[in-house]
């Protein structure tokens, strides 16, 4: 052993032995440094960033195509786009509320373009109405509505004898005995008629009807008016119309007075299996009599008056002085708290609101004016419920100019909510000029944003609906795709 050790020592004394020793020492140092670096890197103290693994893309679902509405006894289809290779699932709840067991539903795999597609059969006995499709990709889920409609009658069976509705309607139109509605006496007996299925509901008095040959007819209920989009109660009015006619077969009866409106929509009396739709809307107070040239105007007028007297439907709105499109039914210059404070936008102002009259002598900005009151005092008035840019902010000039155009030099009515003044001593008021609700109109035209300052909140919902409409339709400053800075 001693000899072996002596030989090792002798080797390291040679030239090659010394080189070997130096190399060994360097390797040992490198090993120590590597261990130290590994510890620092573990605790994130090395200063060297470990490459971050590429994040897995989030799943998404984008509708590509869907057959809706679709007749029974036909094949429906749905296509969506998602991540290529994803597993997609489709479930279908029928209009009757039951889970469909169609074999072609369920799981499929997205192709290289990320497309998942399904085709399945809609049975001839399926209940017409709205069904619900649920698409799931991983943990992400999205729902779509599908409309199932009854079979469209053949072209040669327009208003034909074998349909209960046609039999009932024809029976009355050719008889002196009212078998369907006593108001049917006003329906012309010698005008053209069409039969079809309601494919979509546009608003409270406008529908799309698909005839047997596939033609889509845009139909406006003759003699009836309901709120326009962006106006109060639009959503409620449309929902009522959907409940009445969506997916149902209808008979369209024309009038001698006029065939279409200014937009080219067909003007028709509309019948389903159980109701005369125009008549029903007016009788229940959910429609307003609008056309004094149609044959049924006098009948509709009687029903409208009856609905108002009984406070049916939306009649309370009309009773406060405006029709369903927000148009004033009387001169606002003669309005008093006793005659009502109905305003374009909605009768949202408290009925017992304190009222003042004055002339606008100066426009400060988009939401503030100076008014010389009947008492002779000139006070600053801040519009309630909305906000516009201040001086020096973007679009200050545009909003101020719009306000100036509406009110400068004009007589205005001022209505109080709860507060008398703001912290700057300005009167807080809803402002009406020439039949126009100025606070609402600036929001509706896209020149102001809703602003909530409790306790003055009577018109919060109304202004929010107006702002949504302005943004959706690119009105005023929204056309620039910019958010107004309050």
Residue, then its C-alpha position, 0 to 999 in steps of 0.5 A: x500500500x505504501x509503495x502504491x501511495x509513493x508511486x502516486x506522489x511520484x506521478x504528480x511530481x512529474x509534468x503530466x501528473x501536475x497537469x492532471x492535478x490542475x485539470x482535476x481541481x478545475x473540474x471540482x470547482x466547476x462542479x461546486x459552482x454548478x451546484x450553487x447556481x442550481x440552488x439559486x435558480x431554484x429560488x429564482x435568485x440566479x437572474x437567469x429566466x427559465x423559459x416559460x412554457x407556451x400557454x395552452x390556448x383557451x377554448x372558445x366557441x364561435x357559431x358558423x352556421x345553423x338552420x333556424x327556423x326549420x320545419x319539422x320532418x327536416x334535417x337540422x344542422x349546426x356548425x361551430x368553430x373552436x380549437x382544432x382537435x378539440x372534443x365538442x359536445x352538442x345537446x338539444x332540449x326540444x321546444x317541449x322541454x325534453x332532451x333529444x335522443x337523436x343519435x347524431x348529436x353528442x360528441x365529435x372532434x374539430x377538424x384541422x380548421x377547428x370546425x365541429x358540425x352536427x346534422x340531426x333529424x327533426x321529427x314530424x311530431x316535434x312540438x313547434x317553438x323555441x328549442x335550446x342547443x348547448x355546445x360544450x368544448x372542455x369547460x367552455x359552454x355556449x347556448x343557441x336557440x333554434x326555432x321549430x316551425x309547423x309545416x307551411x301549407x302548400x301554395x294551392x291551399x291559401x285560405x283553404x277549406x281544410x284548415x280550422x282557422x280558414x273555415x272559421x274566418x270564411x264562415x264569418x266573412x260569408x255570413x251575417x252571424x259573427x262566428x269568430x269576432x264581432x269586429x270582423x265585420x270591418x275586414x274586407x271580404x274581397x282583398x288578397x290574402x296570404x298564408x305562411x308561418x311566422x319566422x321571426x318577430x321584429x318588434x311589437x307590431x312587425x313580423x317576418x312571414x315565410x310563405x309556402x314558396x319560401x318567400x319572406x314577407x315583412x308584415x306590419x300590423x295594420x292599424x296598430x302601433x307599438x314602441x320602437x327600438x330604443x323606446x321604453x317598453x320595446x322589449x316587453x312589446x316584442x316579447x308579447x308579440x313573440x308569445x302571440x305569433x312566433x312559429x305559428x301559421x298565420x293568415x294575412x288579410x289586406x285592406x282597401x286603404x293601402x298595401x304597404x307602408x313607407x318602408x315597403x312593409x306589407x300592411x295586413x290584418x293578421x290571424x292565428x288559430x285563436x286570435x285576431x292579433x291586431x284586435x287583441x293588441x289594441x283591446x288589451x292595451x298593448x297596441x295603439x291605434x295609429x292609422x285612421x284610413x284602415x277599415x277597422x280604425x273605428x273598431x280599434x279606437x273603441x277598444x283602445x279607449x276601453x283599454x285606457x279606461x281600465x288601465x290595461x297594458x301600456x295604457x297608463x303611458x298613453x293616459x299620461x299624454x304620449x303614444x307608444x312611440x313617445x310622441x306627445x299627445x298634447x302641447x307641452x307648453x300648456x302642460x301642468x302637474x295636473x295634466x301629467x308630465x308624460x315625456x318622450x322616453x317614458x313617463x319616468x318623471x314623478x307624477x307629483x314633480x314640482x314644475x317651473x317654466x323659463x327661457x334658456x338664455x345660455x348653454x354652459x355645456x352639454x348638460x348645464x344651462x342658464x334659465x331665466x325663470x318666470x319669477x325673473x331670477x336667472x339660475x343655472x340648471x344641471x340636467x338630471x341622470x346624464x353626463x357630458x364632457x367638461x370644458x377641455x375634454x374630448x367632444x366638449x364642443x360637439x355635445x355643447x353644440x347639440x345641447x345649444x341646438x335643442x334649447x337655446x332661446x327656447x321656453x322650457x319646462x323644468x321638473x324636479x326629482x328629489x333633490x333641489x340643487x347639487x353641491x354647486x347650487x345648480x337646480x337639478x331638473x328634467x328639462x322639456x322643450x317643444x315636446x322633447x325630453x332633453x335629458x333623454x334625447x341627448x342620451x338617445x342621440x349619443x351625445x351623453x352618457x347615463x349618470x346615476x346620482x342618488x336619490x334622483x334616480x327616477x329615469x335611470x332605467x330609461x336612460x340606460x336603454x337609450x344609451x344601449x340603443x345609441x351605442x348599438x346604432x352608432x348614433x352621435x359620438x358613438x359613431x367614432x367608437x369612442x367612449x365619452x369621458x364624463 
